[in-house]
């Protein structure tokens, strides 16, 4: 009697979904993962609201500013000069309370934090307190949308370059194990411990200050070119150094790790069997080396994406890149709580989407994983 196949429960799908049709199990899996990511994002955003307000201390600062501004305006208001001291103080206090009510500061902080949470999730954060967009708008949504594209452009370019460069170079090194190039990459792998902004400082000093080949920072030269082709070339020139900084901070470790995976799978018995069948080296790499390592590669690459997202604040500040990272840095400096919360929500959405897509890419890369089936065949 044949032994039953071993099933390793992944825990991704509830046990009640095992007897359902495949499409319904897939739907349950999608909903389960989506709800989990949403709950995680909501908790992260709520904690950000509490931290950004310092448990309500920032609101106390806002109240003090309102009190000062209203009293200053009242001193300059000629219609209040004929009032007695008691009437004058009563009118000023009424105006202060009216402004508190308009900004929602008349409620308890924890009650306001729940209202802030809903507005943050829907990006209905109203107007910024101190920052404005490049077009002059003070609406938080407009400020964030103007900064979103530069961040996506910068990090998408770096991540795609790291991924494809890592794949091709790691495959090449697995074919040339022990060569001088292989030993060089192994020697340079520890350099990935330094963050991207660390390399960015030296790149600016060398290529911008000394050689004057690339600009010090920014996204486009001033004034911006009117011709589209010249504008694209200017953006590409400004994009080079920050992308290179991200590549240098992770590419050698990435190549070394993936090259090790390729070497492990290249020594398997089924690879020797494929060679005996007369398959070409390209066919062997695609079918028997690259395909089994894709789940591990996707996982490590996703962790790399998350680390790059979290390092955006310092990197964009170093290169004066007009993205979300520099925006949140400016908002923290100026205590602009709505902008801080708004950028955190965008980062939470981006990270949640990254993790959500990884599940399906992992299932596509590994045929042993059946999305929504409740287990993995081994």
C-alpha positions as a Markdown table, in Angstrom:
| # | Residue | x | y | z |
|---|---|---|---|---|
| 1 | Unk | 0.0 | 0.0 | 0.0 |
| 2 | Unk | 1.5 | 3.3 | -1.0 |
| 3 | Unk | 2.3 | 5.8 | 1.7 |
| 4 | Unk | 0.2 | 8.9 | 1.7 |
| 5 | Unk | 1.9 | 12.1 | 0.6 |
| 6 | Unk | 3.2 | 14.2 | 3.4 |
| 7 | Unk | 1.4 | 17.5 | 3.9 |
| 8 | Unk | 2.9 | 20.4 | 5.7 |
| 9 | Unk | 0.3 | 22.8 | 6.9 |
| 10 | Unk | 1.2 | 26.4 | 6.0 |
| 11 | Unk | -1.5 | 28.0 | 8.1 |
| 12 | Unk | -2.4 | 30.4 | 5.4 |
| 13 | Unk | -5.9 | 29.0 | 4.8 |
| 14 | Unk | -8.5 | 28.2 | 7.5 |
| 15 | Unk | -9.2 | 24.5 | 8.1 |
| 16 | Unk | -12.9 | 25.1 | 7.2 |
| 17 | Unk | -11.9 | 25.9 | 3.6 |
| 18 | Unk | -10.3 | 22.5 | 2.8 |
| 19 | Unk | -13.5 | 20.9 | 1.5 |
| 20 | Unk | -14.4 | 23.8 | -0.7 |
| 21 | Unk | -13.9 | 24.1 | -4.5 |
| 22 | Unk | -10.6 | 25.4 | -5.7 |
| 23 | Unk | -11.8 | 28.9 | -6.8 |
| 24 | Unk | -13.5 | 29.3 | -3.4 |
| 25 | Unk | -10.4 | 28.2 | -1.5 |
| 26 | Unk | -8.4 | 30.7 | -3.5 |
| 27 | Unk | -10.9 | 33.5 | -2.7 |
| 28 | Unk | -10.8 | 32.6 | 1.0 |
| 29 | Unk | -7.0 | 32.6 | 0.9 |
| 30 | Unk | -7.0 | 36.1 | -0.8 |
| 31 | Unk | -9.4 | 37.5 | 1.7 |
| 32 | Unk | -7.5 | 36.0 | 4.7 |
| 33 | Unk | -4.2 | 37.5 | 3.5 |
| 34 | Unk | -5.8 | 40.8 | 2.7 |
| 35 | Unk | -7.5 | 41.1 | 6.1 |
| 36 | Unk | -4.2 | 40.1 | 7.9 |
| 37 | Unk | -2.2 | 42.8 | 6.0 |
| 38 | Unk | -4.9 | 45.4 | 6.5 |
| 39 | Unk | -5.1 | 44.8 | 10.3 |
| 40 | Unk | -1.3 | 45.0 | 10.5 |
| 41 | Unk | -1.3 | 48.2 | 8.5 |
| 42 | Unk | -4.0 | 49.8 | 10.7 |
| 43 | Unk | -2.2 | 48.9 | 13.9 |
| 44 | Unk | 1.0 | 50.4 | 12.4 |
| 45 | Unk | -0.8 | 53.6 | 11.4 |
| 46 | Unk | -2.5 | 53.9 | 14.8 |
| 47 | Unk | 0.8 | 53.6 | 16.6 |
| 48 | Unk | 2.3 | 56.2 | 14.3 |
| 49 | Unk | -0.6 | 58.6 | 15.2 |
| 50 | Unk | 0.1 | 58.1 | 18.9 |
| 51 | Unk | 3.9 | 58.6 | 18.5 |
| 52 | Unk | 3.5 | 61.5 | 16.1 |
| 53 | Unk | 1.3 | 63.3 | 18.6 |
| 54 | Unk | 3.5 | 62.2 | 21.5 |
| 55 | Unk | 0.5 | 60.9 | 23.3 |
| 56 | Unk | -1.3 | 64.2 | 22.8 |
| 57 | Unk | 1.6 | 66.6 | 23.6 |
| 58 | Unk | 1.6 | 67.9 | 20.0 |
| 59 | Unk | -2.1 | 68.8 | 20.3 |
| 60 | Unk | -1.2 | 70.7 | 23.5 |
| 61 | Unk | 1.4 | 72.6 | 21.5 |
| 62 | Unk | -1.3 | 73.3 | 18.8 |
| 63 | Unk | -3.6 | 74.6 | 21.5 |
| 64 | Unk | -0.9 | 77.0 | 22.8 |
| 65 | Unk | -0.3 | 78.3 | 19.3 |
| 66 | Unk | -4.1 | 78.8 | 18.8 |
| 67 | Unk | -4.3 | 80.6 | 22.1 |
| 68 | Unk | -1.4 | 82.9 | 21.2 |
| 69 | Unk | -2.6 | 83.7 | 17.6 |
| 70 | Unk | -6.2 | 84.4 | 18.7 |
| 71 | Unk | -5.0 | 86.8 | 21.5 |
| 72 | Unk | -2.7 | 88.5 | 19.0 |
| 73 | Unk | -5.5 | 89.0 | 16.5 |
| 74 | Unk | -7.8 | 90.2 | 19.4 |
| 75 | Unk | -5.3 | 92.9 | 20.3 |
| 76 | Unk | -5.4 | 94.3 | 16.8 |
| 77 | Unk | -9.2 | 94.0 | 16.6 |
| 78 | Unk | -10.5 | 97.6 | 17.0 |
| 79 | Unk | -14.1 | 96.3 | 17.6 |
| 80 | Unk | -13.0 | 94.9 | 20.9 |
| 81 | Unk | -11.3 | 98.0 | 22.3 |
| 82 | Unk | -14.5 | 99.5 | 23.8 |
| 83 | Unk | -15.3 | 96.3 | 25.8 |
| 84 | Unk | -14.6 | 95.9 | 29.5 |
| 85 | Unk | -11.8 | 93.6 | 30.7 |
| 86 | Unk | -14.3 | 90.9 | 31.6 |
| 87 | Unk | -16.2 | 91.1 | 28.3 |
| 88 | Unk | -13.0 | 91.2 | 26.4 |
| 89 | Unk | -11.6 | 88.1 | 28.1 |
| 90 | Unk | -15.0 | 86.3 | 27.5 |
| 91 | Unk | -15.0 | 87.1 | 23.8 |
| 92 | Unk | -11.3 | 86.0 | 23.4 |
| 93 | Unk | -12.0 | 82.7 | 25.2 |
| 94 | Unk | -15.1 | 82.1 | 23.0 |
| 95 | Unk | -13.0 | 82.6 | 19.9 |
| 96 | Unk | -10.3 | 80.2 | 21.3 |
| 97 | Unk | -12.9 | 77.5 | 22.1 |
| 98 | Unk | -14.4 | 78.0 | 18.6 |
| 99 | Unk | -11.0 | 77.4 | 17.0 |
| 100 | Unk | -10.5 | 74.4 | 19.3 |
| 101 | Unk | -13.8 | 73.0 | 18.1 |
| 102 | Unk | -13.1 | 73.7 | 14.4 |
| 103 | Unk | -9.9 | 71.7 | 14.6 |
| 104 | Unk | -11.3 | 69.0 | 16.8 |
| 105 | Unk | -9.1 | 69.8 | 19.8 |
| 106 | Unk | -12.0 | 70.1 | 22.2 |
| 107 | Unk | -12.3 | 66.3 | 22.4 |
| 108 | Unk | -10.2 | 63.8 | 24.4 |
| 109 | Unk | -7.0 | 62.8 | 22.6 |
| 110 | Unk | -7.9 | 59.1 | 22.5 |
| 111 | Unk | -11.2 | 59.8 | 21.0 |
| 112 | Unk | -9.5 | 62.1 | 18.4 |
| 113 | Unk | -6.9 | 59.4 | 17.7 |
| 114 | Unk | -9.7 | 57.1 | 16.4 |
| 115 | Unk | -11.0 | 59.8 | 14.2 |
| 116 | Unk | -7.4 | 60.5 | 13.0 |
| 117 | Unk | -7.0 | 56.8 | 12.2 |
| 118 | Unk | -10.1 | 56.7 | 9.9 |
| 119 | Unk | -9.0 | 59.9 | 8.1 |
| 120 | Unk | -5.5 | 58.6 | 7.8 |
| 121 | Unk | -6.5 | 55.3 | 6.3 |
| 122 | Unk | -8.7 | 57.1 | 3.7 |
| 123 | Unk | -6.0 | 59.8 | 3.3 |
| 124 | Unk | -8.6 | 62.4 | 4.3 |
| 125 | Unk | -6.1 | 64.4 | 6.3 |
| 126 | Unk | -7.2 | 67.9 | 5.4 |
| 127 | Unk | -4.6 | 70.6 | 5.2 |
| 128 | Unk | -1.0 | 70.5 | 6.4 |
| 129 | Unk | -0.1 | 72.6 | 9.3 |
| 130 | Unk | 3.2 | 74.0 | 7.9 |
| 131 | Unk | 4.2 | 72.3 | 4.7 |
| 132 | Unk | 3.0 | 73.0 | 1.1 |
| 133 | Unk | 3.4 | 71.1 | -2.2 |
| 134 | Unk | 5.6 | 72.3 | -5.0 |
| 135 | Unk | 2.5 | 73.7 | -6.7 |
| 136 | Unk | 1.6 | 75.7 | -3.5 |
| 137 | Unk | -1.2 | 73.5 | -2.2 |
| 138 | Unk | -1.5 | 72.9 | 1.5 |
| 139 | Unk | -3.7 | 69.8 | 1.2 |
| 140 | Unk | -1.9 | 66.7 | 2.6 |
| 141 | Unk | -3.2 | 64.5 | -0.2 |
| 142 | Unk | -1.8 | 66.8 | -2.9 |
| 143 | Unk | 1.5 | 67.1 | -1.1 |
| 144 | Unk | 1.9 | 63.3 | -0.9 |
| 145 | Unk | 0.8 | 62.6 | -4.4 |
| 146 | Unk | 3.4 | 65.1 | -5.8 |
| 147 | Unk | 6.2 | 63.3 | -3.8 |
| 148 | Unk | 5.0 | 59.7 | -4.5 |
| 149 | Unk | 6.2 | 59.5 | -8.1 |
| 150 | Unk | 9.8 | 60.5 | -7.5 |
| 151 | Unk | 10.1 | 57.9 | -4.7 |
| 152 | Unk | 8.6 | 55.2 | -6.9 |
| 153 | Unk | 10.9 | 56.2 | -9.8 |
| 154 | Unk | 14.0 | 56.1 | -7.6 |
| 155 | Unk | 13.4 | 52.8 | -5.9 |
| 156 | Unk | 11.8 | 51.0 | -8.8 |
| 157 | Unk | 14.9 | 51.7 | -10.9 |
| 158 | Unk | 17.3 | 50.6 | -8.2 |
| 159 | Unk | 15.3 | 47.4 | -7.3 |
| 160 | Unk | 14.9 | 46.3 | -10.9 |
| 161 | Unk | 18.6 | 46.9 | -11.5 |
| 162 | Unk | 19.6 | 44.9 | -8.4 |
| 163 | Unk | 17.3 | 42.0 | -9.2 |
| 164 | Unk | 18.3 | 41.4 | -12.8 |
| 165 | Unk | 22.0 | 42.2 | -12.2 |
| 166 | Unk | 22.0 | 39.8 | -9.2 |
| 167 | Unk | 20.3 | 37.0 | -11.2 |
| 168 | Unk | 22.6 | 37.2 | -14.2 |
| 169 | Unk | 25.9 | 37.7 | -12.3 |
| 170 | Unk | 25.1 | 35.0 | -9.8 |
| 171 | Unk | 24.4 | 32.5 | -12.5 |
| 172 | Unk | 27.6 | 33.5 | -14.2 |
| 173 | Unk | 29.6 | 33.1 | -11.0 |
| 174 | Unk | 28.0 | 29.7 | -10.3 |
| 175 | Unk | 29.5 | 28.5 | -13.6 |
| 176 | Unk | 32.9 | 30.0 | -12.7 |
| 177 | Unk | 33.2 | 28.8 | -9.1 |
| 178 | Unk | 36.6 | 29.8 | -7.7 |
| 179 | Unk | 37.5 | 32.3 | -10.4 |
| 180 | Unk | 39.0 | 35.7 | -9.6 |
| 181 | Unk | 35.7 | 37.3 | -10.2 |
| 182 | Unk | 34.0 | 34.9 | -7.8 |
| 183 | Unk | 36.6 | 35.6 | -5.1 |
| 184 | Unk | 36.2 | 39.4 | -5.7 |
| 185 | Unk | 32.5 | 39.2 | -5.1 |
| 186 | Unk | 33.0 | 37.2 | -2.0 |
| 187 | Unk | 35.5 | 39.7 | -0.7 |
| 188 | Unk | 33.1 | 42.6 | -1.4 |
| 189 | Unk | 30.0 | 41.0 | 0.1 |
| 190 | Unk | 30.6 | 42.5 | 3.6 |
| 191 | Unk | 30.4 | 46.0 | 2.1 |
| 192 | Unk | 26.7 | 45.5 | 1.9 |
| 193 | Unk | 26.5 | 46.1 | 5.6 |
| 194 | Unk | 26.8 | 49.8 | 5.0 |
| 195 | Unk | 23.5 | 51.6 | 4.2 |
| 196 | Unk | 22.9 | 53.3 | 0.9 |
| 197 | Unk | 23.1 | 56.8 | 2.2 |
| 198 | Unk | 26.7 | 56.1 | 3.4 |
| 199 | Unk | 27.7 | 55.3 | -0.1 |
| 200 | Unk | 25.7 | 58.3 | -1.3 |
| 201 | Unk | 27.9 | 60.7 | 0.6 |
| 202 | Unk | 31.1 | 59.4 | -0.9 |
| 203 | Unk | 29.5 | 59.3 | -4.4 |
| 204 | Unk | 28.5 | 63.0 | -4.0 |
| 205 | Unk | 32.0 | 63.9 | -2.8 |
| 206 | Unk | 33.8 | 62.1 | -5.7 |
| 207 | Unk | 31.5 | 62.5 | -8.7 |
| 208 | Unk | 29.8 | 65.8 | -7.8 |
| 209 | Unk | 32.4 | 67.8 | -5.8 |
| 210 | Unk | 35.6 | 66.5 | -7.3 |
| 211 | Unk | 34.9 | 65.4 | -10.9 |
| 212 | Unk | 31.7 | 67.6 | -11.3 |
| 213 | Unk | 30.3 | 64.9 | -13.6 |
| 214 | Unk | 26.9 | 64.5 | -11.8 |
| 215 | Unk | 24.8 | 67.1 | -9.8 |
| 216 | Unk | 24.9 | 67.2 | -6.0 |
| 217 | Unk | 21.2 | 66.4 | -5.7 |
| 218 | Unk | 17.7 | 67.1 | -6.7 |
| 219 | Unk | 15.6 | 65.5 | -9.4 |
| 220 | Unk | 16.0 | 67.9 | -12.3 |
| 221 | Unk | 18.2 | 70.9 | -13.0 |
| 222 | Unk | 16.9 | 74.4 | -12.3 |
| 223 | Unk | 15.2 | 75.9 | -14.2 |
| 224 | Unk | 13.6 | 72.6 | -15.6 |
| 225 | Unk | 14.0 | 72.1 | -19.4 |
| 226 | Unk | 10.9 | 72.7 | -21.4 |
| 227 | Unk | 11.8 | 70.0 | -24.0 |
| 228 | Unk | 10.6 | 66.5 | -22.9 |
| 229 | Unk | 13.8 | 64.8 | -24.1 |
| 230 | Unk | 16.1 | 67.2 | -22.3 |
| 231 | Unk | 13.9 | 66.9 | -19.2 |
| 232 | Unk | 14.2 | 63.1 | -19.3 |
| 233 | Unk | 18.0 | 63.3 | -19.7 |
| 234 | Unk | 18.2 | 65.7 | -16.7 |
| 235 | Unk | 16.1 | 63.4 | -14.6 |
| 236 | Unk | 18.3 | 60.4 | -15.6 |
| 237 | Unk | 21.5 | 62.3 | -14.8 |
| 238 | Unk | 20.1 | 63.2 | -11.3 |
| 239 | Unk | 18.9 | 59.6 | -10.8 |
| 240 | Unk | 22.3 | 58.0 | -11.4 |
| 241 | Unk | 24.0 | 58.6 | -8.1 |
| 242 | Unk | 21.1 | 57.7 | -5.7 |
| 243 | Unk | 20.5 | 54.5 | -7.7 |
| 244 | Unk | 24.2 | 53.7 | -7.7 |
| 245 | Unk | 24.2 | 54.2 | -3.9 |
| 246 | Unk | 21.4 | 51.7 | -3.5 |
| 247 | Unk | 23.1 | 49.2 | -5.8 |
| 248 | Unk | 26.4 | 49.4 | -4.0 |
| 249 | Unk | 24.8 | 48.9 | -0.6 |
| 250 | Unk | 23.2 | 45.5 | -1.5 |
| 251 | Unk | 24.3 | 44.1 | -4.8 |
| 252 | Unk | 27.4 | 42.2 | -3.7 |
| 253 | Unk | 25.7 | 40.5 | -0.8 |
| 254 | Unk | 22.8 | 39.7 | -3.1 |
| 255 | Unk | 25.0 | 38.2 | -5.7 |
| 256 | Unk | 26.9 | 36.2 | -3.2 |
| 257 | Unk | 23.7 | 34.8 | -1.6 |
| 258 | Unk | 22.1 | 33.9 | -4.9 |
| 259 | Unk | 25.3 | 32.4 | -6.3 |
| 260 | Unk | 25.5 | 30.1 | -3.2 |
| 261 | Unk | 21.9 | 28.9 | -3.9 |
| 262 | Unk | 22.7 | 28.2 | -7.5 |
| 263 | Unk | 25.8 | 26.2 | -6.5 |
| 264 | Unk | 23.8 | 24.1 | -4.1 |
| 265 | Unk | 21.2 | 23.2 | -6.6 |
| 266 | Unk | 23.8 | 22.7 | -9.4 |
| 267 | Unk | 25.3 | 19.8 | -7.4 |
| 268 | Unk | 22.0 | 17.9 | -7.1 |
| 269 | Unk | 21.7 | 14.4 | -8.7 |
| 270 | Unk | 19.0 | 15.4 | -11.1 |
| 271 | Unk | 21.3 | 18.0 | -12.6 |
| 272 | Unk | 23.8 | 15.4 | -13.3 |
| 273 | Unk | 21.0 | 13.3 | -14.8 |
| 274 | Unk | 20.0 | 16.2 | -17.1 |
| 275 | Unk | 23.6 | 16.6 | -18.2 |
| 276 | Unk | 23.7 | 12.9 | -19.1 |
| 277 | Unk | 20.5 | 13.3 | -21.2 |
| 278 | Unk | 22.4 | 15.9 | -23.3 |
| 279 | Unk | 20.5 | 19.0 | -22.2 |
| 280 | Unk | 22.3 | 22.3 | -22.9 |
| 281 | Unk | 23.7 | 24.3 | -20.0 |
| 282 | Unk | 21.1 | 27.0 | -20.6 |
| 283 | Unk | 18.2 | 24.5 | -20.4 |
| 284 | Unk | 19.7 | 23.0 | -17.2 |
| 285 | Unk | 20.0 | 26.4 | -15.6 |
| 286 | Unk | 16.5 | 27.4 | -16.4 |
| 287 | Unk | 14.8 | 24.1 | -15.5 |
| 288 | Unk | 16.8 | 22.6 | -12.8 |
| 289 | Unk | 18.8 | 25.4 | -11.1 |
| 290 | Unk | 17.0 | 28.7 | -11.5 |
| 291 | Unk | 13.4 | 27.4 | -11.0 |
| 292 | Unk | 14.0 | 25.6 | -7.7 |
| 293 | Unk | 15.9 | 28.6 | -6.3 |
| 294 | Unk | 13.2 | 31.2 | -7.3 |
| 295 | Unk | 11.2 | 30.9 | -4.1 |
| 296 | Unk | 14.2 | 31.6 | -1.9 |
| 297 | Unk | 15.4 | 34.4 | -4.3 |
| 298 | Unk | 11.9 | 36.1 | -4.2 |
| 299 | Unk | 11.9 | 36.0 | -0.4 |
| 300 | Unk | 15.3 | 37.5 | 0.0 |
| 301 | Unk | 14.5 | 40.1 | -2.7 |
| 302 | Unk | 11.3 | 41.1 | -0.9 |
| 303 | Unk | 13.2 | 41.6 | 2.4 |
| 304 | Unk | 15.7 | 43.7 | 0.4 |
| 305 | Unk | 12.7 | 45.8 | -0.9 |
| 306 | Unk | 11.5 | 46.4 | 2.6 |
| 307 | Unk | 14.9 | 47.4 | 3.8 |
| 308 | Unk | 15.2 | 49.9 | 0.9 |
| 309 | Unk | 11.8 | 51.4 | 1.6 |
| 310 | Unk | 12.8 | 51.9 | 5.3 |
| 311 | Unk | 16.0 | 53.6 | 4.3 |
| 312 | Unk | 14.3 | 56.1 | 2.0 |
| 313 | Unk | 14.2 | 58.9 | 4.6 |
| 314 | Unk | 18.0 | 59.3 | 5.0 |
| 315 | Unk | 18.9 | 58.5 | 1.3 |
| 316 | Unk | 16.5 | 61.1 | -0.1 |
| 317 | Unk | 17.6 | 63.7 | 2.4 |
| 318 | Unk | 21.3 | 63.1 | 1.4 |
| 319 | Unk | 20.5 | 63.5 | -2.3 |
| 320 | Unk | 17.8 | 66.2 | -1.8 |
| 321 | Unk | 15.5 | 63.9 | -3.7 |
| 322 | Unk | 11.9 | 65.3 | -3.7 |
| 323 | Unk | 10.3 | 62.1 | -2.6 |
| 324 | Unk | 8.3 | 60.7 | 0.4 |
| 325 | Unk | 11.5 | 60.1 | 2.4 |
| 326 | Unk | 12.5 | 63.8 | 2.4 |
| 327 | Unk | 8.9 | 64.8 | 2.9 |
| 328 | Unk | 8.6 | 62.9 | 6.1 |
| 329 | Unk | 11.9 | 64.2 | 7.3 |
| 330 | Unk | 10.8 | 67.8 | 6.8 |
| 331 | Unk | 7.4 | 67.0 | 8.4 |
| 332 | Unk | 9.1 | 65.6 | 11.5 |
| 333 | Unk | 11.3 | 68.7 | 11.8 |
| 334 | Unk | 8.3 | 71.0 | 11.6 |
| 335 | Unk | 6.0 | 68.9 | 13.7 |
| 336 | Unk | 3.5 | 68.6 | 10.8 |
| 337 | Unk | 1.5 | 65.7 | 12.2 |
| 338 | Unk | -0.9 | 65.2 | 9.2 |
| 339 | Unk | 1.9 | 64.9 | 6.8 |
| 340 | Unk | 3.8 | 62.5 | 9.0 |
| 341 | Unk | 0.7 | 60.3 | 9.3 |
| 342 | Unk | -0.1 | 60.5 | 5.6 |
| 343 | Unk | 3.4 | 59.4 | 4.5 |
| 344 | Unk | 3.3 | 56.6 | 7.0 |
| 345 | Unk | 0.1 | 55.4 | 5.5 |
| 346 | Unk | 1.6 | 55.4 | 2.0 |
| 347 | Unk | 4.6 | 53.4 | 3.3 |
| 348 | Unk | 2.3 | 50.9 | 5.0 |
| 349 | Unk | 0.3 | 50.5 | 1.8 |
| 350 | Unk | 3.5 | 49.9 | -0.3 |
| 351 | Unk | 4.9 | 47.4 | 2.2 |
| 352 | Unk | 1.6 | 45.6 | 2.5 |
| 353 | Unk | 1.3 | 45.4 | -1.3 |
| 354 | Unk | 4.8 | 44.0 | -1.5 |
| 355 | Unk | 4.1 | 41.3 | 1.0 |
| 356 | Unk | 0.7 | 40.5 | -0.6 |
| 357 | Unk | 2.2 | 40.1 | -4.1 |
| 358 | Unk | 5.0 | 37.9 | -2.7 |
| 359 | Unk | 2.5 | 35.2 | -1.7 |
| 360 | Unk | 1.3 | 34.8 | -5.3 |
| 361 | Unk | 4.8 | 35.1 | -6.8 |
| 362 | Unk | 6.0 | 32.5 | -4.4 |
| 363 | Unk | 3.1 | 30.1 | -5.4 |
| 364 | Unk | 3.8 | 30.7 | -9.1 |
| 365 | Unk | 7.5 | 30.0 | -8.7 |
| 366 | Unk | 7.1 | 26.9 | -6.5 |
| 367 | Unk | 4.8 | 24.3 | -8.0 |
| 368 | Unk | 4.7 | 22.5 | -4.6 |
| 369 | Unk | 2.7 | 25.4 | -3.1 |
| 370 | Unk | -1.0 | 25.3 | -3.9 |
| 371 | Unk | -2.5 | 28.7 | -3.1 |
| 372 | Unk | -5.7 | 28.2 | -1.0 |
| 373 | Unk | -5.3 | 24.5 | -0.6 |
| 374 | Unk | -4.2 | 24.8 | 3.0 |
| 375 | Unk | -0.9 | 23.0 | 2.7 |
| 376 | Unk | 2.3 | 22.3 | 0.8 |
| 377 | Unk | 3.1 | 19.1 | -0.8 |
| 378 | Unk | 6.6 | 17.8 | 0.0 |
